[in-house]
Each structure stands twice: as C-alpha cells, then as structure tokens.
C-alpha cells in the first residue's frame, strides 16, 4: 500500500479541513456581528449621555442667567437655592471686571470670600466672557470642594460668574459601566477630563486631547472611533459625541479585547468540534504508526549515527502492521549508497588531504603530521625547524604564461622541495628507523611549508636554508618555457621559539615577510626583533592603535639654509605599543603598506597634524606642516575632496600644509596622479616629492607637474659630500628644481660640514638631527623659542639647537 493513499484517507476521515474552515468562518462572522452591535450600542449611549448634558447645560444657563439678573437688579434674596444645589452651582457672583471686587453674590455653598474674586478665577472669567451670551470655561481647580467650571456672562463693565462644581459630570459618568472595563468619559472643550473612572485623572484635570476620539469630540463630531487608551493600556472602541454650546465631549469606550473575549467564549463549541476532529485524525494515524513513523525514525537514527561517527553503516528497518513499498525501496537504496560511498571513502579522504596540483599534503594533513612530530620531539636534546616559503612574483608567471604553466611550475618546485628535504634527511646523524620524518606541504597559492626535525645547530639550519633556496632558484623547464622565480624563506626553530605548531608557523611567516621586506630572494631566521605579528595581525593592531589612541605625532623642524630660521616641520608618526613600547615607523609602516588600514592611518595623521598646528599657532609659531601619504591616497579620486572637507571642518588653512609623496607614487602610469596634483593646488595645498633621486625619476613627467618642493634623499647628500660626481648630480637637481619653480630640501643633515656643503650648493631648506630630532607638540614651541634666540643673537650652533 502506498503512503500517499494512507495519508489521504487519514485526513479525509479526520475532516480537519471542513471543520477548520467552518470554525474560522463562524469566528469571523461572530466577531463582525459583535462589533456591529457594540458600535450601535456605544453610539446610542454616547448620544443619550450627550443629550443629558445638553439638558443640563440648558438648565445651567437658564438658572445662571436668572440669578445674575436678580443680582444685577439688586435683589439679594434669591429663591434659587434648591435649584443651585441640584445643578451643582456653588455660587453666582457679580464682579467688577477691572478689579475683581465682588459687587453682589448668591451662594449655595460659599467657597470664596467676600472681598474679591481670586486672580486665577478672574483671569479665566475674562478670557471666556462674551457680551450677551453665557459661556463656560475649561475645568479649573476648586480646592477642597473639587474641580469647578465657570459660567460667565458679560454685563458692561461687570461680569456675572457662576462657579459650577463638576460633581454632576462625575455622577453622570458613573451611571455608565459595562463589561469589565467599559465606561464613560466626559471632557471639557479643551480636552480636560471632567469625568472618568480614573479618579487621579479627574482630580488633576488630565488633558487627553491628543487621543483621536477626544480630538474628534472637540471638533464637534459624532461617531465611532478605534484608538489606543493610555489609561487602559490597550486598544479601545468608543462611541462619541459633542455637546453643542459649551463644547463638552462624551465618549463611551470599551476595550477591544473584551469583544474578542466574548466572541471566543461564544464559539467554544466550535473549537470542541475541531478538537474532536484532531482526536479522530490522531486515532487513524496511530493505527499505522508502527508501519510508517517508526520505520522512518529508524532510518533517521541510522543516518544521524553515521553522521556523528563519520562512518557509514547499513540501516535495518523493522516490519510493521502495514509494510509500505516506498520505505522498503528507500531503505534498500540507502544501503546501496552506503556500500558505494564506503568503497570510495579512501579516495575521497586522499583528495581532501592532498593537493591535486603538487601531490603534497594540504594544511589539515600537514597539521596532523606535524603535530605527531612535535609530540614525539625531545625538547631537551632534540630540535627542528619550520620553514615558510613564498615565491617572489609568482603572479607574473600566471600572467605571462597562463595558469596551466603556473601549476606545472608549482609541481616542479614541489618535487625540488621533496628531493632536497629527503636528501637532507638521509644525511642526518639520527637518520634511521627511529628518526622522525620531515613534512613538506602546500598551504595554498604559492605558499609552502617544511617541518624538518632533528636539526638544532644554527650552522646546520643556515646550511639547510641555503640548500633549499639554491634548489628553488634554479630555472624550471615548463612546457618548453624556461621559468625563473626566486623565493623568500622564513624559519622558526623549536623548541627555541616554542612547541606550539600554530605559533611556529606564524613566526616562520613573519620571518618570511621580513625576508621579502629586506629585498626578497633570501631567508630570515625568526627573532623577536623582526616582530611578533603577521602582516594581517599588524594591520589589525594598527587599526586598533588608532582607535585606542596609542599613536602620536612628533615633528622635526625644517630650517632655512641661509639664515637658519625655522620654516616648518614634518609630521612623523610614533606608536606607543602597550606591550612592546615605542615602535618606530620603519618597524611597521612597510608591513601595512598597500593595505586598507594605510589609508585610515594617513587620514588620522592629517587630522591630528591640523589639530596640533592650531595649538602651536595659538602659541605664536607660524610654521607649515608636512605630512606623508601613501600610494593608496594618491590613487583615490576622492582623496582631495576629503582632505579639503577635513580642513574646512577644522578651520585649517590649506596653505599651511605640504603633502609629501614618494616619486614612485607620483610617477605611476595612472593619470589619477596628475588630476590629484591639480586638485591639491586648487585647494591651496603644497606638494613635495619625498626621497627624490631614489625612485623612478621621470624628468619628462616632472616638467609637466605642479610640484613645490623636491626633498633630496639622505643617501644622495652623503655621497655628494664626499664624491665630486655625486655633487655634480646634486647641483643638477638643484638647478632643475629652480628652473621648475621648486624649492629643494635636504633631509638627514647630521653635522656642520654637511650644513656648509649644502649652503654652498644653494640648497634652500635643511632638515636633520643636526638641528633637532623629532619633537612632541608640547616641546616644539620651547625649542623654537630657544632656536630663535640663538639665531637672533648670532650664536647658532649645534648645542643651541639641540637644547630641546
């Protein structure tokens, strides 16, 4: 029997669908009918209550006008005492409008003195008084006698005022109560509560004008409104109306939830029917539970067990009262799949742990094998190394010859590594049955790693690294192409650098990166001096240092070569690492170059330099500040716009800042550099070429660029000082700079003889340790003052300028 047939029969017998549809229809019809009845009832109640208030208003006005007429006529013995008490009129007074003095009065309950009407009541009366017409004020505080309304009528220079207690409204509101929280609410013309079940709202005359129903009443509307009640903390439905004349509003609200609850109570029987249908359906399903559900659970448990144990095994399904053909077919198919997968498991495992290009283990297999070697290494007498290998410029092989050739090259290099490692292993004194085997693996891309045990002496380590480097430097004949590609190697030692595999690989990676930074095609052995962070970790650490405020700026002065006056400073970033102390830029800037954090660092330096410039300007120093930016900024089309926006936000004059750029950045083939130069000058910034003469100087391009300064590198200064040919070249740079309208800056000036030499060769600006090392912003001003005094006194020398 088919499962589909049994399921269809079970649900048809249970009749869930028709019962559910009928229950839903009945519920919604009942709800619709109940809402219709509620809206009719609430609107009728609101209108009846409004009619009662309208009659009350008519009686109030008539009584008030009659009493005020008697008082105006001088009759002081009124016969309206009983009527005043009934209508809750505490008293009627005639007062002078200007002074508030009571001229005549008639009291049911004397709540004010004989002298003058209280100022607040007089002000309210004046605001509501109308000639020839009785009007009512908003509800006011009446003291111990409760809240009051003022009925006011204008009589020349006098006001007739009735003080009406609001108890009538409260009593009238209490007559309306239904359900659990259905009630009446009465407000005055401004939306202040006159009557409400919440006595504190009545006592405080709470204004509820923002409630939509109240807003409609104040507009004189009659109808039904659905709104949220702050008092009842839920949605309410209310009939509402307004009393024409005094502007009072009446609404009869009831929580919507009470309506839903009533409907739910009325259809309990329908839900009992639904329950009965469910019971029938469950009863039918129970009949074939052992035949359908239990076999499926057994199959699921078998699959789950295979997943948890990572081992496939056949499934066994017990027979039931009804044997379903689909379950039998599924079970037999699953067992057939298990059999085929088990046969291929070893092949799949090999593919998962072995690089298909080189045949070397992948990272996971390397970690497994290396972990075994480290676990059996003798930390006292034994030892070994981890070698991290990365090819220099492998991407060019793929670009020039294609990825197929690149894969063949990697396969050839892998064979070289295996061969050289095996030869070195065979030559070890400890080679033999008990020796630990070396491991060679490919981590990904052009990165390889070697674990070589039983090598401890530094001379042996260096000999092995030279052997590997030599082997990899030999050209490879790949698909009739001679391919050359050098490699950079990094090495860490165990147990010298630790026994943790991840840490050792990390240290080897750091050493490899240091080898690349030192010129590539070489090896480096890890030491704490090369750092403890990989490039990725360094980027994260620098980014965090910016956020945590661990970076600072120091400034090295630049002085005029002729008169030795200070012209400006160069901003130099310093990193006060919480664990490693002060880190100089050459220890970490090269590592983060060309990373996204380099751009963020440059923008931080620019903003901080602008802030510091404002500080020393307040102290009377008029100096320009030079900041260095990387290629990341100079290739960014929006760099100049962001720079100008930062200057504007900080109130910084761009004419006081020099943007220093290395010549290899400036002379890149990208046309963006030319546009950025133009934009920098358009905004007022000056541009300086840093380390001029050490990069890819392109004289033809330089002649078309707007550049303000050429900074001649220290290496050229040193050579020119002692070499006539180099001096001639330097003179050529100075002459060229002047022809192009640039000033020259000599950096790295360290002694008086260099100062004299540079002055003779007409260098414009000097910078170096001879004048001052880099200074914090708080030390810059005192140093500048001392330097100025020395220059003015004609006593400028090395001691004076180094006083800071």
ZAMARGU-4260 file (C-alpha; in steps of 0.2 Angstrom, whole numbers, plus 5000, padded with zeros to 4 digits):
<rodrens>
0) 5000/5000/5000 | 5006/5017/4995 | 5010/5031/5009 | 5001/5044/4999 | 4984/5034/4999
5) 4985/5031/5018 | 4989/5049/5022 | 4975/5055/5011 | 4962/5043/5019 | 4968/5048/5037
10) 4965/5066/5034 | 4949/5064/5025 | 4942/5053/5039 | 4948/5066/5052 | 4939/5080/5042
15) 4951/5093/5048 | 4949/5104/5033 | 4930/5107/5033 | 4930/5109/5052 | 4944/5122/5052
20) 4935/5132/5038 | 4919/5131/5047 | 4927/5137/5064 | 4936/5151/5055 | 4920/5157/5046
25) 4910/5156/5062 | 4923/5166/5072 | 4924/5180/5060 | 4905/5181/5057 | 4903/5182/5076
30) 4916/5195/5078 | 4908/5205/5064 | 4891/5204/5072 | 4898/5209/5089 | 4907/5224/5083
35) 4891/5230/5074 | 4881/5228/5090 | 4895/5237/5100 | 4896/5252/5088 | 4877/5254/5088
40) 4876/5252/5107 | 4891/5263/5111 | 4885/5277/5099 | 4867/5277/5107 | 4874/5278/5124
45) 4886/5292/5119 | 4871/5302/5111 | 4860/5299/5126 | 4873/5305/5138 | 4876/5320/5127
50) 4858/5324/5127 | 4858/5323/5146 | 4872/5335/5146 | 4864/5346/5134 | 4848/5347/5145
55) 4860/5350/5160 | 4868/5365/5150 | 4851/5372/5146 | 4846/5371/5164 | 4863/5379/5170
60) 4862/5393/5158 | 4844/5397/5162 | 4847/5396/5181 | 4863/5406/5180 | 4855/5420/5169
65) 4840/5421/5181 | 4851/5423/5196 | 4863/5435/5188 | 4848/5446/5183 | 4841/5447/5200
70) 4859/5451/5207 | 4861/5464/5194 | 4844/5471/5199 | 4849/5472/5217 | 4839/5458/5223
75) 4849/5448/5236 | 4837/5436/5242 | 4836/5423/5228 | 4824/5409/5228 | 4835/5398/5218
80) 4844/5389/5232 | 4837/5372/5230 | 4839/5373/5211 | 4858/5379/5213 | 4861/5364/5224
85) 4853/5352/5212 | 4863/5359/5197 | 4879/5359/5207 | 4880/5379/5206 | 4890/5383/5222
90) 4888/5402/5220 | 4884/5416/5207 | 4894/5432/5209 | 4894/5449/5201 | 4911/5456/5200
95) 4920/5472/5193 | 4929/5466/5178 | 4944/5478/5181 | 4947/5475/5199 | 4938/5458/5203
100) 4929/5466/5218 | 4913/5456/5222 | 4898/5468/5219 | 4884/5455/5223 | 4883/5436/5226
105) 4871/5422/5229 | 4878/5406/5237 | 4873/5388/5239 | 4890/5384/5246 | 4901/5399/5250
110) 4918/5394/5243 | 4925/5411/5240 | 4927/5426/5252 | 4918/5442/5251 | 4932/5454/5246
115) 4937/5450/5228 | 4937/5435/5216 | 4953/5426/5216 | 4965/5431/5202 | 4966/5415/5193
120) 4947/5414/5193 | 4945/5432/5187 | 4958/5429/5173 | 4948/5413/5167 | 4932/5423/5168
125) 4939/5437/5157 | 4946/5425/5144 | 4929/5417/5142 | 4917/5431/5144 | 4906/5436/5130
130) 4893/5450/5129 | 4875/5444/5128 | 4880/5426/5129 | 4884/5413/5143 | 4900/5403/5140
135) 4909/5390/5150 | 4927/5390/5155 | 4939/5375/5155 | 4938/5364/5171 | 4948/5373/5185
140) 4954/5368/5202 | 4941/5372/5215 | 4951/5367/5231 | 4943/5356/5244 | 4926/5357/5235
145) 4933/5348/5220 | 4935/5355/5202 | 4924/5368/5195 | 4918/5376/5179 | 4915/5395/5177
150) 4899/5401/5168 | 4902/5418/5163 | 4892/5432/5155 | 4897/5450/5151 | 4887/5464/5158
155) 4895/5481/5153 | 4910/5483/5165 | 4904/5469/5176 | 4905/5450/5174 | 4892/5438/5180
160) 4901/5422/5186 | 4893/5405/5191 | 4905/5393/5200 | 4899/5376/5195 | 4905/5360/5204
165) 4909/5346/5192 | 4902/5333/5203 | 4887/5332/5191 | 4898/5326/5177 | 4906/5313/5189
170) 4889/5306/5195 | 4883/5306/5177 | 4898/5296/5171 | 4897/5283/5185 | 4880/5278/5178
175) 4888/5271/5163 | 4898/5255/5166 | 4898/5238/5157 | 4909/5224/5154 | 4924/5223/5164
180) 4931/5240/5159 | 4918/5249/5148 | 4915/5266/5155 | 4910/5284/5151 | 4922/5298/5149
185) 4917/5317/5149 | 4929/5331/5144 | 4928/5350/5143 | 4930/5360/5127 | 4949/5359/5129
190) 4950/5340/5131 | 4952/5341/5150 | 4944/5327/5160 | 4928/5331/5169 | 4923/5313/5172
195) 4932/5296/5171 | 4934/5280/5181 | 4952/5285/5185 | 4950/5297/5199 | 4968/5304/5198
200) 4964/5310/5180 | 4948/5319/5186 | 4957/5327/5201 | 4972/5333/5190 | 4961/5338/5176
205) 4972/5327/5164 | 4972/5333/5146 | 4968/5319/5134 | 4966/5330/5119 | 4979/5320/5109
210) 4968/5304/5109 | 4960/5303/5092 | 4942/5301/5099 | 4944/5316/5110 | 4951/5326/5096
215) 4935/5322/5086 | 4924/5327/5100 | 4932/5344/5102 | 4929/5346/5083 | 4910/5343/5086
220) 4910/5326/5078 | 4898/5312/5082 | 4903/5294/5078 | 4913/5278/5082 | 4932/5278/5084
225) 4945/5265/5087 | 4960/5271/5097 | 4974/5267/5110 | 4970/5271/5128 | 4984/5276/5139
230) 4973/5273/5154 | 4968/5256/5149 | 4984/5252/5141 | 4976/5244/5126 | 4965/5247/5110
235) 4948/5254/5113 | 4932/5256/5103 | 4921/5271/5108 | 4905/5280/5103 | 4907/5299/5104
240) 4898/5315/5103 | 4899/5333/5107 | 4888/5345/5117 | 4884/5360/5106 | 4887/5376/5115
245) 4899/5373/5130 | 4909/5361/5119 | 4909/5346/5131 | 4913/5329/5124 | 4906/5312/5128
250) 4913/5295/5124 | 4908/5278/5129 | 4924/5267/5126 | 4926/5248/5129 | 4942/5238/5127
255) 4943/5229/5110 | 4950/5214/5119 | 4933/5212/5129 | 4924/5210/5112 | 4936/5197/5106
260) 4935/5188/5123 | 4916/5187/5122 | 4917/5180/5104 | 4929/5167/5109 | 4918/5162/5124
265) 4903/5160/5112 | 4912/5149/5099 | 4920/5137/5112 | 4909/5123/5105 | 4916/5125/5088
270) 4934/5123/5095 | 4927/5107/5104 | 4922/5101/5086 | 4940/5105/5080 | 4947/5095/5095
275) 4936/5080/5091 | 4942/5081/5073 | 4960/5081/5079 | 4957/5066/5090 | 4949/5056/5075
280) 4964/5060/5064 | 4977/5055/5078 | 4967/5039/5081 | 4968/5035/5062 | 4987/5039/5061
285) 4990/5029/5077 | 4984/5013/5068 | 4999/5013/5056 | 5011/5022/5067 | 5022/5006/5069
290) 5021/5004/5050 | 5026/5021/5044 | 5033/5033/5058 | 5043/5020/5067 | 5052/5014/5051
295) 5056/5032/5046 | 5063/5036/5064 | 5074/5020/5062 | 5081/5027/5046 | 5084/5044/5053
300) 5093/5037/5068 | 5104/5027/5057 | 5108/5042/5046 | 5112/5053/5062 | 5123/5039/5069
305) 5133/5038/5053 | 5135/5057/5053 | 5140/5058/5071 | 5153/5043/5070 | 5159/5049/5052
310) 5157/5031/5047 | 5144/5024/5035 | 5135/5008/5040 | 5119/4999/5033 | 5102/5003/5040
315) 5089/4990/5047 | 5071/4993/5047 | 5058/4983/5057 | 5042/4976/5049 | 5026/4984/5054
320) 5007/4980/5053 | 5007/4988/5036 | 5023/4987/5025 | 5025/5002/5014 | 5033/4999/4997
325) 5041/5016/4997 | 5050/5013/5014 | 5057/4996/5008 | 5064/5004/4992 | 5071/5019/5001
330) 5080/5008/5014 | 5087/4996/5001 | 5093/5012/4990 | 5101/5020/5006 | 5111/5004/5010
335) 5116/5003/4992 | 5123/5021/4993 | 5132/5017/5009 | 5141/5002/5000 | 5146/5013/4986
340) 5152/5028/4997 | 5161/5016/5008 | 5171/5009/4993 | 5176/5027/4988 | 5179/5034/5005
345) 5198/5031/5005 | 5199/5040/4988 | 5189/5055/4995 | 5200/5056/5010 | 5215/5056/5000
350) 5208/5070/4989 | 5203/5080/5004 | 5220/5080/5012 | 5231/5080/4996 | 5234/5095/4984
355) 5229/5089/4967 | 5242/5100/4958 | 5258/5096/4968 | 5253/5079/4977 | 5259/5087/4993
360) 5248/5087/5009 | 5236/5101/5012 | 5236/5112/5028 | 5225/5100/5038 | 5236/5085/5034
365) 5251/5095/5037 | 5244/5100/5055 | 5241/5081/5058 | 5258/5075/5053 | 5267/5090/5061
370) 5258/5088/5077 | 5264/5070/5078 | 5282/5075/5075 | 5281/5089/5088 | 5273/5077/5101
375) 5287/5065/5099 | 5301/5078/5099 | 5313/5078/5113 | 5313/5096/5119 | 5330/5095/5128
380) 5341/5086/5116 | 5331/5087/5100 | 5325/5101/5090 | 5319/5106/5072 | 5314/5120/5061
385) 5298/5126/5052 | 5302/5134/5035 | 5289/5145/5027 | 5291/5148/5008 | 5283/5161/4997
390) 5289/5164/4979 | 5293/5181/4973 | 5282/5187/4959 | 5273/5171/4956 | 5258/5180/4949
395) 5269/5186/4935 | 5271/5168/4929 | 5252/5166/4928 | 5250/5182/4919 | 5264/5179/4907
400) 5262/5160/4903 | 5245/5156/4910 | 5239/5147/4925 | 5242/5130/4917 | 5261/5134/4916
405) 5260/5141/4934 | 5253/5124/4940 | 5267/5115/4931 | 5280/5126/4939 | 5272/5123/4956
410) 5273/5105/4953 | 5291/5106/4948 | 5295/5116/4964 | 5286/5104/4975 | 5297/5090/4968
415) 5313/5100/4971 | 5307/5103/4989 | 5303/5085/4992 | 5320/5080/4984 | 5331/5092/4994
420) 5322/5088/5010 | 5324/5069/5008 | 5342/5071/5004 | 5345/5082/5019 | 5335/5069/5030
425) 5346/5055/5024 | 5362/5064/5029 | 5356/5067/5047 | 5366/5058/5060 | 5350/5052/5068
430) 5343/5045/5051 | 5336/5028/5053 | 5321/5018/5059 | 5319/5028/5074 | 5321/5045/5066
435) 5306/5057/5064 | 5301/5060/5046 | 5301/5078/5039 | 5285/5085/5032 | 5283/5095/5016
440) 5266/5103/5012 | 5257/5116/5002 | 5247/5129/5012 | 5239/5137/4997 | 5243/5148/4982
445) 5262/5149/4981 | 5265/5146/4999 | 5274/5130/5005 | 5280/5124/5022 | 5293/5112/5028
450) 5294/5104/5045 | 5312/5097/5047 | 5316/5088/5063 | 5332/5084/5072 | 5341/5099/5066
455) 5347/5111/5080 | 5364/5120/5077 | 5362/5137/5069 | 5376/5132/5056 | 5366/5117/5051
460) 5350/5127/5050 | 5358/5140/5039 | 5366/5127/5028 | 5349/5119/5025 | 5340/5135/5021
465) 5354/5139/5008 | 5352/5122/5001 | 5333/5125/4999 | 5335/5142/4992 | 5348/5137/4979
470) 5337/5122/4973 | 5322/5134/4971 | 5332/5147/4962 | 5337/5135/4948 | 5326/5138/4932
475) 5312/5126/4928 | 5309/5120/4911 | 5290/5120/4910 | 5281/5116/4894 | 5296/5122/4883
480) 5297/5138/4893 | 5312/5142/4905 | 5304/5149/4920 | 5314/5158/4934 | 5306/5163/4950
485) 5315/5167/4967 | 5308/5163/4984 | 5309/5171/5001 | 5311/5159/5016 | 5306/5162/5034
490) 5312/5150/5048 | 5307/5147/5066 | 5315/5134/5077 | 5308/5123/5090 | 5309/5122/5105
495) 5319/5138/5104 | 5304/5148/5098 | 5291/5137/5106 | 5282/5120/5103 | 5265/5126/5098
500) 5263/5122/5079 | 5252/5137/5075 | 5264/5149/5084 | 5279/5141/5075 | 5271/5143/5058
505) 5266/5161/5062 | 5284/5165/5067 | 5291/5157/5051 | 5278/5168/5041 | 5284/5183/5050
510) 5302/5179/5046 | 5297/5176/5028 | 5289/5193/5026 | 5304/5201/5034 | 5315/5192/5021
515) 5303/5200/5007 | 5304/5217/5015 | 5323/5216/5016 | 5324/5213/4997 | 5317/5196/4993
520) 5326/5180/4987 | 5334/5177/5004 | 5330/5168/5020 | 5327/5175/5038 | 5328/5166/5054
525) 5315/5172/5066 | 5320/5183/5081 | 5309/5194/5092 | 5317/5209/5083 | 5308/5206/5067
530) 5291/5207/5076 | 5278/5196/5083 | 5264/5199/5071 | 5260/5194/5054 | 5255/5207/5041
535) 5237/5204/5044 | 5239/5205/5063 | 5249/5220/5061 | 5235/5229/5051 | 5223/5224/5064
540) 5234/5230/5078 | 5237/5247/5069 | 5219/5249/5066 | 5216/5246/5085 | 5230/5258/5090
545) 5221/5272/5080 | 5205/5269/5089 | 5213/5267/5107 | 5224/5282/5105 | 5241/5274/5105
550) 5248/5283/5090 | 5256/5301/5092 | 5264/5313/5081 | 5281/5321/5083 | 5288/5335/5072
555) 5305/5338/5065 | 5309/5356/5061 | 5315/5362/5044 | 5326/5377/5044 | 5332/5390/5030
560) 5349/5386/5024 | 5354/5404/5023 | 5348/5412/5040 | 5344/5396/5049 | 5326/5402/5053
565) 5313/5389/5056 | 5301/5387/5041 | 5291/5372/5045 | 5290/5355/5052 | 5287/5337/5046
570) 5275/5326/5055 | 5282/5309/5060 | 5270/5296/5067 | 5275/5286/5083 | 5267/5270/5090
575) 5267/5268/5109 | 5263/5250/5110 | 5256/5245/5127 | 5267/5229/5127 | 5282/5232/5115
580) 5285/5250/5120 | 5288/5263/5107 | 5289/5257/5089 | 5297/5267/5075 | 5288/5268/5058
585) 5301/5258/5049 | 5296/5243/5061 | 5278/5243/5055 | 5274/5255/5041 | 5281/5244/5027
590) 5271/5229/5034 | 5254/5239/5032 | 5258/5247/5015 | 5245/5244/5002 | 5233/5238/5015
595) 5216/5247/5018 | 5222/5252/5036 | 5236/5263/5027 | 5223/5275/5021 | 5215/5276/5038
600) 5232/5280/5046 | 5236/5293/5033 | 5219/5302/5036 | 5222/5301/5055 | 5239/5309/5053
605) 5232/5323/5043 | 5218/5327/5055 | 5230/5326/5070 | 5243/5337/5062 | 5229/5350/5058
610) 5224/5350/5077 | 5242/5352/5083 | 5245/5366/5070 | 5231/5375/5078 | 5239/5373/5095
615) 5257/5380/5091 | 5249/5394/5081 | 5240/5399/5097 | 5257/5400/5105 | 5264/5412/5091
620) 5273/5400/5079 | 5269/5402/5061 | 5275/5386/5053 | 5269/5375/5039 | 5267/5356/5042
625) 5272/5342/5030 | 5263/5325/5031 | 5267/5309/5021 | 5254/5300/5012 | 5255/5283/5003
630) 5250/5277/4986 | 5233/5272/4992 | 5228/5290/4995 | 5236/5297/4979 | 5226/5284/4968
635) 5210/5288/4977 | 5200/5300/4966 | 5190/5307/4982 | 5206/5310/4992 | 5207/5329/4988
640) 5189/5331/4992 | 5190/5323/5009 | 5206/5332/5013 | 5198/5349/5009 | 5182/5344/5019
645) 5193/5340/5034 | 5202/5357/5033 | 5186/5366/5032 | 5179/5356/5047 | 5194/5360/5057
650) 5196/5378/5051 | 5213/5375/5044 | 5221/5385/5030 | 5227/5373/5017 | 5242/5384/5013
655) 5250/5379/5029 | 5251/5360/5024 | 5263/5351/5012 | 5258/5334/5005 | 5274/5323/5004
660) 5273/5310/4991 | 5287/5297/4986 | 5292/5299/4967 | 5287/5281/4963 | 5269/5285/4968
665) 5270/5302/4959 | 5277/5295/4943 | 5265/5280/4942 | 5257/5277/4925 | 5239/5281/4932
670) 5233/5298/4926 | 5224/5300/4943 | 5241/5307/4950 | 5240/5322/4938 | 5222/5326/4942
675) 5226/5325/4961 | 5241/5336/4959 | 5230/5349/4951 | 5216/5347/4964 | 5228/5349/4978
680) 5235/5365/4972 | 5217/5371/4968 | 5213/5369/4986 | 5228/5378/4992 | 5239/5363/4997
685) 5258/5362/4993 | 5266/5346/4986 | 5283/5339/4990 | 5292/5324/4982 | 5300/5314/4996
690) 5316/5304/4994 | 5319/5312/4977 | 5333/5303/4967 | 5330/5286/4975 | 5315/5280/4964
695) 5309/5281/4946 | 5313/5299/4942 | 5304/5304/4926 | 5311/5321/4921 | 5299/5322/4907
700) 5283/5320/4918 | 5290/5331/4932 | 5292/5345/4919 | 5273/5345/4917 | 5268/5343/4936
705) 5265/5357/4949 | 5277/5352/4962 | 5283/5364/4976 | 5297/5355/4984 | 5310/5342/4980
710) 5317/5333/4995 | 5334/5326/4991 | 5337/5309/5000 | 5350/5307/5014 | 5359/5294/5004
715) 5362/5307/4990 | 5368/5320/5002 | 5380/5308/5010 | 5388/5303/4993 | 5388/5321/4986
720) 5398/5327/5002 | 5412/5315/4998 | 5411/5312/4980 | 5413/5326/4966 | 5402/5316/4953
725) 5388/5315/4965 | 5390/5333/4970 | 5388/5337/4951 | 5372/5327/4950 | 5366/5336/4966
730) 5369/5353/4958 | 5359/5347/4943 | 5344/5343/4954 | 5345/5360/4962 | 5347/5369/4945
735) 5332/5359/4938 | 5321/5362/4954 | 5324/5381/4952 | 5320/5381/4934 | 5304/5372/4938
740) 5300/5384/4952 | 5303/5371/4966 | 5312/5373/4982 | 5325/5360/4987 | 5325/5352/5004
745) 5340/5342/5011 | 5335/5328/5024 | 5346/5319/5035 | 5358/5333/5039 | 5369/5327/5053
750) 5384/5339/5055 | 5391/5356/5052 | 5402/5351/5037 | 5386/5345/5028 | 5377/5361/5033
755) 5391/5371/5025 | 5392/5360/5010 | 5373/5361/5007 | 5374/5380/5009 | 5387/5382/4996
760) 5377/5371/4984 | 5362/5383/4987 | 5350/5371/4995 | 5335/5380/5001 | 5329/5371/5017
765) 5339/5359/5029 | 5331/5345/5040 | 5340/5333/5051 | 5347/5328/5068 | 5360/5342/5067
770) 5346/5354/5071 | 5334/5343/5081 | 5327/5326/5082 | 5308/5324/5081 | 5299/5334/5095
775) 5282/5332/5103 | 5270/5346/5100 | 5272/5352/5118 | 5291/5353/5116 | 5291/5361/5099
780) 5287/5378/5105 | 5301/5379/5119 | 5313/5373/5106 | 5308/5385/5093 | 5309/5400/5105
785) 5327/5394/5110 | 5332/5392/5092 | 5325/5409/5088 | 5335/5417/5102 | 5351/5408/5097
790) 5349/5414/5078 | 5345/5432/5084 | 5360/5433/5095 | 5371/5426/5081 | 5376/5411/5092
795) 5368/5397/5082 | 5377/5381/5084 | 5374/5363/5087 | 5372/5364/5106 | 5359/5378/5105
800) 5348/5369/5093 | 5349/5353/5102 | 5344/5361/5119 | 5327/5354/5117
</rodrens>
